[in-house]
Amino acid sequence: MSSRLHIALPITINAIQDIAMTAPFKPTPEHHANDRHFLHPWQDVSSLGEDEWTVLEASNGIYVKDTEGNQLIDGPGGMWCVNVGHGREEMVEAIAGQLRQLSYFSPWSMAGSATTILAERLAGLTPGDLNNVFFTTGGSTAVDSALRFVFFYNNCLGRPKKKHIISRVNGYHGSTYLSASCSGKMREKRNMDMIDDQIHFLSCPKVKNLPDGMSVDAFCDAKTAELEAKILELGANKVAAFIAEPIMASGGVIIPPDGYFKRCHEVCRKHDVLFIADEVVTSFGRLGHYFASEEVFGVIPDMITTAKGLTSGYIPMGALFISDRLMEDIRKSSNEARSFFSGFTYSGHPVAAAAAMANLDIFENDQLLEHVRQIAPYFADAMRSLLDLPVVTDVRVMGLMAGIECELDSGVPDEDRDYAFALEIDAICQEMGLLVRPIYNSCVMSPPLIITKPQIDDMISILRAGIVRATENSGTINHQ
């Protein structure tokens, strides 16, 4: 994400909605020039108080509004999360109503009706026998909890050495010590301590990188074989779990070859390795289903993690879903009590639960999943239309998430140069009314699921213009 302050110029585009909202606090120029006391995620600490940030103060539908009064399309959907769109009154009322009724309960000693009802409702949406819901504060803590449960599970079964985790390069699983250690975005691990003796990484299943002369099917074979080889190398009696996103979101929307996810699941079953599907991004509608593992990829995992779209970002909440089979294995292992000593002060927070319930109501009432499935082909065609631009070397798209990869010289890769180019595209697009999320050399789009065809046209028109202008500014390619 660019930290520079961009002043968006007024533009006329289809279906721009008037955001008639007033903020209780009106930032002064010095407030939007820098953030002296707010250390942002991933920020260069040496520039704290010097970076300039765009300050948002209002939002509605697929749009946000900055302190200069400029309206911008929220291309990243917040952070893959504002699935039902901004400013939904149903969400506001549900949150306020729950605050009036019950603002908090201790999950250690009490239950709350909103959370109990939500857990039952979610269990009815998950695939297979994933009927046990462990609530967390977000995606990172959901993944952290999944990994801790894996260790707990093997300890209960008398397998204290079965603790190794297999992940993948370019995967992202969170920011706790354990979940970050399983994340494979290597550039972001610099100067950060990680667990390195129990976490193992496979190569990224990015189809664009398949060797010359190799078919996609052969590439899938090789990547699946790599997982099995790693399990055998470490010893199946030592490998506890394989964790994978169905689509590697923060890695740049990397979509593995057809059949890869299912075949990896089969390898895990063969060697008694638990399969964790990290659906923090792909669940709750991003691919047109509440959960993508079974519906899209044909897999019923042992565990699923989720967050983001669970409440559409209105209130922090995450969840881990655990299969009945694992619970039964633990019950059979001993007649003794088996306490899972893990949890959070805000596990199953009633206000977050109320937000999640209202979120699900919107999905049902607006037939949002059906809308995503209907509009996804149009979204894909719009994104792929950018392939005629010389600097666009790959477009990866599924559901309502896309990664547009750009390289100034496709024959000579340069990570720093191309990331700077993506940042430039972001800056130009923001001037024209579109927020873009640069990830390495890719421009990522994951708009609110309520987006319409005319709004997709607006988004792609601005993105195209931004790429063209950035290319011209680079002086490498002339466009007619």
C-alpha positions, 0 to 999 in steps of 0.5 A, a space after each residue: 500500500 502506498 503511504 503517500 497522500 493523493 488528492 483525487 481529482 473530481 471525475 464523472 463516472 457512471 453510478 457515482 453515489 452522493 455520500 451524504 455523511 458527516 463526520 463527528 471529527 473534521 481532520 485539519 490539514 496537519 491530521 491528513 498530512 501525517 500520522 505521528 502517533 499511529 504506527 501503521 501495519 508494514 510501515 517503515 518505522 524510520 519514517 514515522 511522522 513523515 509519511 503522508 496518508 490519504 484520510 478517509 472520513 465517509 463511505 457508501 456502497 462501493 465508494 469511500 470519501 476522503 477529507 478533501 471531498 473526493 469519492 473513490 471506488 474501493 477497489 480492494 474492498 477495504 482489505 478483501 473484507 467489505 463484502 456487503 458494501 459500506 454504510 449498510 444500515 442493517 449492520 449499523 442497527 444490528 451493532 447498535 442494538 446488541 450494544 444496548 442489549 449486551 455489550 460483552 460477556 466472558 467466554 471463559 465462564 459464560 455464553 451469549 445468545 447472539 454468539 450461540 445462535 451465530 455458531 449454530 448458523 455457521 455450522 449449517 453453512 460449513 462443508 462436511 462435518 466442520 461443525 465446531 466453531 472457535 471464535 477469534 479476533 481476526 484471520 491471524 488469530 484464527 490461523 494461530 488457533 488452528 495451528 495450536 489446535 493441531 499441536 494440541 490434537 497430536 499431544 492428545 493422541 500421544 504423538 508429541 513429535 508430529 509437529 511440523 507444518 508445511 506451507 508455501 512460498 507466497 502464501 500469507 497466513 497472518 501476523 502472530 508469531 506462529 501464523 507469520 512463521 507459516 507465511 511465505 512472503 519472504 520479502 516481508 520476513 526481513 528483520 523479523 524473527 520466525 520459527 524456522 525449525 518446524 515450518 517448511 515451504 513448498 514452491 509457489 504453484 504459480 502457473 505463469 512460472 511453469 518451465 518452458 515446454 511443460 504443460 499445466 497438467 504436468 506442472 500440477 503433477 510436479 507441485 503435488 509430488 513436491 508436497 508428498 516428497 516433503 512429507 516423506 523427507 520429513 517423515 509422515 510421523 512428524 508432519 502435522 499439517 499442510 496449510 494452504 489458501 485456495 487462492 493465494 490472495 496477498 501473494 498476488 491472487 495466485 490461482 493454482 492449476 485445476 485439481 491442485 488443491 484436491 490432489 494436495 488434500 488426497 496426499 495429506 489424507 494418504 499420509 495422515 497429515 491434517 489439511 487446513 484451508 485458510 479461507 480468510 479471503 475466499 469465504 463469505 462470497 468472494 468466490 460466490 459461495 460461503 466457503 470455497 473449499 468444497 463448492 469450488 475446489 472439491 475439498 472438505 478440509 479438516 479445518 477452515 479459518 475465516 475472518 474478513 467477510 464474516 462481518 464484512 469488516 464492520 467489526 473485528 471477528 474471525 473463526 476456526 472451524 474444526 471437524 467432528 472427526 478430530 474432536 472424536 479422535 480426542 475424546 477416544 484418546 483418553 477418559 481424562 479431560 482435554 482442555 484446549 488452553 487457548 482463547 481471547 478476551 474477545 472470543 465470540 464477542 456479542 457485538 461482533 456476533 450480531 454484526 456477523 448475523 446481520 451480514 448473513 441476513 444481507 447475503 440471504 436477502 440480497 441473494 448476494 452469492 447468486 449475484 457474485 456468480 452471475 457477475 463474475 464472468 463479466 468481471 473476469 472479461 473486464 480484467 482480462 481486457 487489460 492483457 492488450 497492454 504491453 506491460 500487463 504480463 498476466 491477469 489472474 482472476 476468479 470470482 470477484 478477486 483479480 491480480 493484474 501483473 505488470 512488468 516494465 520489461 518482461 524479459 528482465 524481471 526486477 522486483 523493486 522496479 516493478 513494485 515501484 511501477 505498481 505504486 505509481 499506478 496506484 497513485 495515478 488511479 487514486 487521482 482519477 477516483 480508484 483505490 488500487 492495492 499494489 502487491 509486489 508487481 500486481 494490482 489487486 482488485 477485490 471490490 465489494 460484492 455488490 458491485 454492478 456491471 457499470 461500476 466494473 466498467 468504471 473501475 476497469 476504465 480508470 485502471 487502464 488509464 492508470 496503467 497507460 499513464 504510468 507506462 508513459 511516465 516510465 518512458 519505456 513504451 509508447 502508446 498510441 
